[in-house]
Amino acid sequence: MIAIPHTSNWDLLYARAAFYIMEVPVRFTIKKEVMVGPLGWLIKGLGGMAIDRKRMAGRSKQTYTEAMIDLLQKSDEMVMMVTPEGTRSYAKRWKSGFYHVALGAEVPIVIGFLDYKNKRAGVGPVIYPNGNMDEQIEEMKAFGRTVEGKYPDQGIR
């Protein structure tokens, strides 16, 4: 699931609350080094999953994308939330890792959204990655332009 638009630190808490109410067991990833002590407990309680980029046999560390594909392939059912902007500020170009993860794990991309203007959260279109990344990301952005983030000037244009 991509969570759009991502314009505020509050987005994670509001999204977690909304998806809890909708009974959608959303998870998100974070590097394992952050998952220690009280902060780690809090992040885990919010649905955080540690990504361990350990060395694989005969290779250097796996990439974050490879680790996420591995997590999805090992799970029978998982909703993993990702922010494609990669930042809370305006991003002219989205990071493409989420698309490569979905394509590699052979899972659909579901759009989750927070619309602060209309005070609603929900699930939008489902996109099945077909390899035409630029066209499909533009389709996702078009939907994102129909909702307004907490800070609209930082949202999708």
N, C-alpha and C positions, 0 to 999 in steps of 0.2 A: 504494500500500500504506500503510495506517495501521499504525503501530507502537504497540501497547498492551500493558500500561500503561507509561507513561513516568514513572519515579520516581527515576532516578539518571543521573548523567553517564556511568556505565559502560554504559548501555543501547546507545548508538551502537556502541561497540567490540564488545560481545557480539553485537549484531544483525548487524553487518558480518561477524564471524567465522562466525556460524551460517549466514547466507545465502551466504557464500562456500563453506562445506562443502556446502550444498544446491544449489550452482551456480545461485543466483538473483542476477543482476547488478543488485543494488539500488543506486540513486542517491538523493541527497538534495539539496535546494536550500539556497543560502545567498546573501545579498546580495553582489554582486561586490566591494564595497569591502573585504570581509574576505579575499578571495582574493589576497593579495599576500605576497611573500617566502616564508620557510620555512613559516609557518603555512598559507599558501595551497597550497603544495606538498603538505603533509600532508593537508589537507582534500580536495584533489583526488584524492590517492592513496586516500583512504577512500571515494571515490565522490561527493564534493561537486561540484555544478554551480553556477556563478555565475548569479545572476539579475540581469539588467541591465534596470532600469526606465526605460530611455532614453525620451526624448520621441518620441511617435509623430506622424506628419504631422497637423497641425491640432489636436493635443490636448496636454494636459499629460502628465506621466509616466504610464505604464501602471501599474496596480495589480499587486501581487505575484501575485494570482489570475490576472489576465490574462496575465502573463508565464509562469506555470506552464502555463496552457492552451495558450499558443503553443508552449512546449517540447514538450508531449505531442503536439500536432497535427503538429509537424514531424518527429516520430520514428516510425519504423515499429514499433519495439518498445522499450518502456522500462518499468522498474519504479521508480517514484519513491516514496521512503519519507517519510512525514509523521507528526508526532506531533500528534494532534488536540487534546490538552490544551493545547498551546502552552507548557507549563511542566512542571517536574519535581515541583512541588507539587500537592496536591489541587486539582482544578478542578471545581467543581460543574457548570459548563456548558462543553462543548467549543467550540472555535473552529469555525466552519462553512466556512472557506475550502476545506478539502480536499474537502468535499462539492460545493461550487460548481465547483471545478476538474474533478472527475470528471464532473459533469453537463455542464459546458461542453465538455469534451474528448471526451465520449461514451465514457468508459472505466469499467470496473468498479472498485469499491473492494475490495481484498483485505486481510484482516486478518492482519498478522504479529504474533507475540507472543513474549515472553520470560516464562517461568514459573519464577521463581527458586526457589520452594518445591519444585517437582518437578524442577528442573534440566533444563528442556527448552525448546526454541524451535521454532517452526513457523509454519505458515500455516493460518489458520482459514477461516471462511466467506468467500464472494465475494458482494458486494452490488452489484446493478445499480441505480444511482440512478434513481428514478422521479419525483422532485420532492416526495415526501412526506418531507422531510428529518427532521423531529422523530421520526417513527415509525421511520425507518431508522437514525437515530443511536442511538435507544434499543435497537434490535436489536443494534447493534454493541457498545454498553455492556454489554448482557446477556451477550454472549460474553466480554467483558473481565473480568467479575466471576468467571469460571471459572478465571482465571489470577492469579498473585500476583506483583507487582512486587518489586523489591529492598527497597523501603520500603512495605509493605502499607498503612499508614495514609495514604499519599499517593495510593493507587490509586483505581480506579473504584468508586463506591458506587452 
